[in-house]
Amino acid sequence: MIRTVDALLDRTIVPGYTRLGYHLRKVSWTSDDPPTDALHGKTALVTGANSGIGKSIARRCAGLGARTVLAVRDADRGERARREIRDAVPEAQVELELCDIAEPGSIDACARALRERHGALDVLVHNAGVLPGERTENSAGHELALATHVLGPLRLTDRLAPLLAASGDARIIFVASGGMYTQPLPFRDPQYRRGEYRGATAYARTKRIQVAFGPLLDGRLADHGVSVHSMHPGWVATPGITAALPRFGSALRPAMRTAAEGADTAVWLATTTPAPLSGHFWHDRRIRDEHYLRHTRYTEGHLLSLWEYCLDAADVPLHPPRPPIRPRRGSAGPRGSGNR
């Protein structure tokens, strides 16, 4: 009965992505998962952690014992978030690191600083997001949503690969969006140069790419002992949504999830034992279909061509050095292009 209700909530979208869906599903979850010391002695990095879902993920990680690094592009807002987390969790170790995930130079500087201070990285949450009002580019000439949601995370992950490998059980989580269900993979025009530019479309397209790349990044990092997951938080009342989509936020505000509710699955993926199956797309602690509409499906060839394009644009080698093979935990192994 629970699985039937869960499937109906997922397919009907509106109730499933709201607080109603979260609380109905929560009934079946184990109350002590994750345990209170799940991240004790570990290090977690959360991008875009100065507000909304990112700050909620960082706060939960800190409360579960992690040394938590807030990777933000605004020092003042980041410091306020750091103080708020410390006030809520007085014993927490919370660090601040400047990182504009859309800018290659900022990413490299952040990665160098982290490699100097830390011997391993156990959790990497790619949460930083942007919903542009008009088409803009970063300093390297890449469309901003693509740079923020795809190219930047690929580059940061590559630069932090030694720290992730040193963990032995590192977990990477992409905070995607249910909006990706409306968009196909933009393999012909990843930079959104054709047609009328719409920020919400750019956002959803690049979130589709994040989810599609999950199995490929999982295969790439398999020998590092790193698992890769993507998830969507449902409809969450965050400052970003309120500012970017005021009508949407106003219409659904009574039913929208809190940032903490939206953060739940990301924290669960980072902490639960045994480790969840790698390379999948999750919502409310369960693996979800990646396609509900026929027009969003794509071929493996189209996926791989976009993958190679994005690796090149992010200045990430197509074939990374292979470390000593480590056993995977909770993974069925590389999945290739998954269920396409």
KAMO-V863331 format. One record per residue. N is the residue number from 1. OMEGA is omega as a letter, one per 40 degrees, with the letter a starting at -180 (NA if undefined). NEAR is the number of other C-alpha atoms within 8 Angstrom. Layout:
n: <N	N>
omega: <OMEGA	OMEGA>
near: <NEAR	NEAR>
This chain:
n: <1	2	3	4	5	6	7	8	9	10	11	12	13	14	15	16	17	18	19	20	21	22	23	24	25	26	27	28	29	30	31	32	33	34	35	36	37	38	39	40	41	42	43	44	45	46	47	48	49	50	51	52	53	54	55	56	57	58	59	60	61	62	63	64	65	66	67	68	69	70	71	72	73	74	75	76	77	78	79	80	81	82	83	84	85	86	87	88	89	90	91	92	93	94	95	96	97	98	99	100	101	102	103	104	105	106	107	108	109	110	111	112	113	114	115	116	117	118	119	120	121	122	123	124	125	126	127	128	129	130	131	132	133	134	135	136	137	138	139	140	141	142	143	144	145	146	147	148	149	150	151	152	153	154	155	156	157	158	159	160	161	162	163	164	165	166	167	168	169	170	171	172	173	174	175	176	177	178	179	180	181	182	183	184	185	186	187	188	189	190	191	192	193	194	195	196	197	198	199	200	201	202	203	204	205	206	207	208	209	210	211	212	213	214	215	216	217	218	219	220	221	222	223	224	225	226	227	228	229	230	231	232	233	234	235	236	237	238	239	240	241	242	243	244	245	246	247	248	249	250	251	252	253	254	255	256	257	258	259	260	261	262	263	264	265	266	267	268	269	270	271	272	273	274	275	276	277	278	279	280	281	282	283	284	285	286	287	288	289	290	291	292	293	294	295	296	297	298	299	300	301	302	303	304	305	306	307	308	309	310	311	312	313	314	315	316	317	318	319	320	321	322	323	324	325	326	327	328	329	330	331	332	333	334	335	336	337	338	339	340>
omega: <a	a	i	i	a	a	i	i	a	a	a	i	a	i	a	a	a	i	i	i	a	a	i	a	a	a	a	a	i	a	a	i	e	i	a	a	a	a	i	i	a	a	a	i	a	i	a	a	a	i	i	a	a	i	i	i	a	i	i	i	i	i	i	i	a	i	a	a	i	i	a	i	a	a	a	i	i	i	i	i	i	i	i	i	i	i	a	a	a	a	a	i	a	a	i	i	i	i	i	a	i	a	a	a	i	i	a	i	i	a	i	a	i	i	i	a	a	i	a	i	a	a	i	a	i	a	a	a	i	i	a	i	i	a	i	a	i	a	i	i	i	i	a	i	i	a	a	a	a	a	i	i	i	a	a	i	i	a	i	a	i	i	i	i	a	a	a	i	a	i	i	a	i	i	a	a	i	i	a	i	a	a	i	i	a	a	i	a	a	a	i	i	a	i	i	a	i	a	a	i	i	i	a	i	a	i	i	i	i	a	a	a	a	i	i	i	i	i	a	a	a	a	i	a	a	i	a	a	i	a	i	a	a	a	a	i	i	i	a	i	a	a	a	a	a	a	i	a	a	a	a	a	a	a	a	a	i	i	i	i	i	a	a	a	i	i	i	i	a	a	a	i	e	a	i	i	a	i	a	i	a	i	a	i	i	i	a	i	i	a	i	a	a	a	i	a	a	i	i	i	i	i	a	i	i	i	a	i	a	i	i	i	i	a	i	a	a	a	a	i	a	i	i	a	i	i	i	i	i	a	i	a	a	a	a	a	i	a	a	NA>
near: <4	7	6	7	8	11	8	9	13	9	7	8	8	7	10	16	15	14	13	10	12	13	8	7	11	7	6	6	7	5	4	6	8	8	7	8	7	10	11	8	7	10	13	15	13	16	14	15	19	13	11	11	13	15	12	13	15	16	10	9	14	15	10	12	14	15	14	14	13	17	14	15	10	7	8	6	8	15	9	9	12	13	8	8	14	12	7	6	10	7	5	12	9	12	9	11	9	11	12	9	15	11	12	11	6	11	15	10	9	11	11	8	8	8	10	7	6	8	8	11	15	12	12	12	13	12	13	11	8	9	10	11	7	7	10	7	9	11	6	7	6	10	12	13	14	13	14	14	14	13	14	15	11	11	13	12	8	8	9	10	9	8	12	14	13	9	11	10	11	14	13	13	15	12	12	14	11	8	8	13	13	8	11	12	11	8	9	4	8	8	7	9	6	6	5	4	11	9	11	8	9	14	11	14	13	13	13	14	11	13	12	10	9	14	16	13	10	15	11	8	10	12	13	14	16	16	15	14	15	15	14	12	17	12	9	13	12	11	8	7	11	12	7	8	8	9	6	8	11	8	7	8	8	5	8	12	14	10	12	10	11	14	13	11	13	12	11	11	13	10	10	11	5	6	10	9	8	13	15	12	14	13	12	9	8	6	8	8	6	8	8	7	8	6	5	12	10	9	7	8	6	9	13	8	9	10	9	9	8	10	13	10	8	11	7	10	7	7	4	6	4	6	6	6	7	8	6	12	8	9	10	7	8	10	11	7	10	6	4	7>
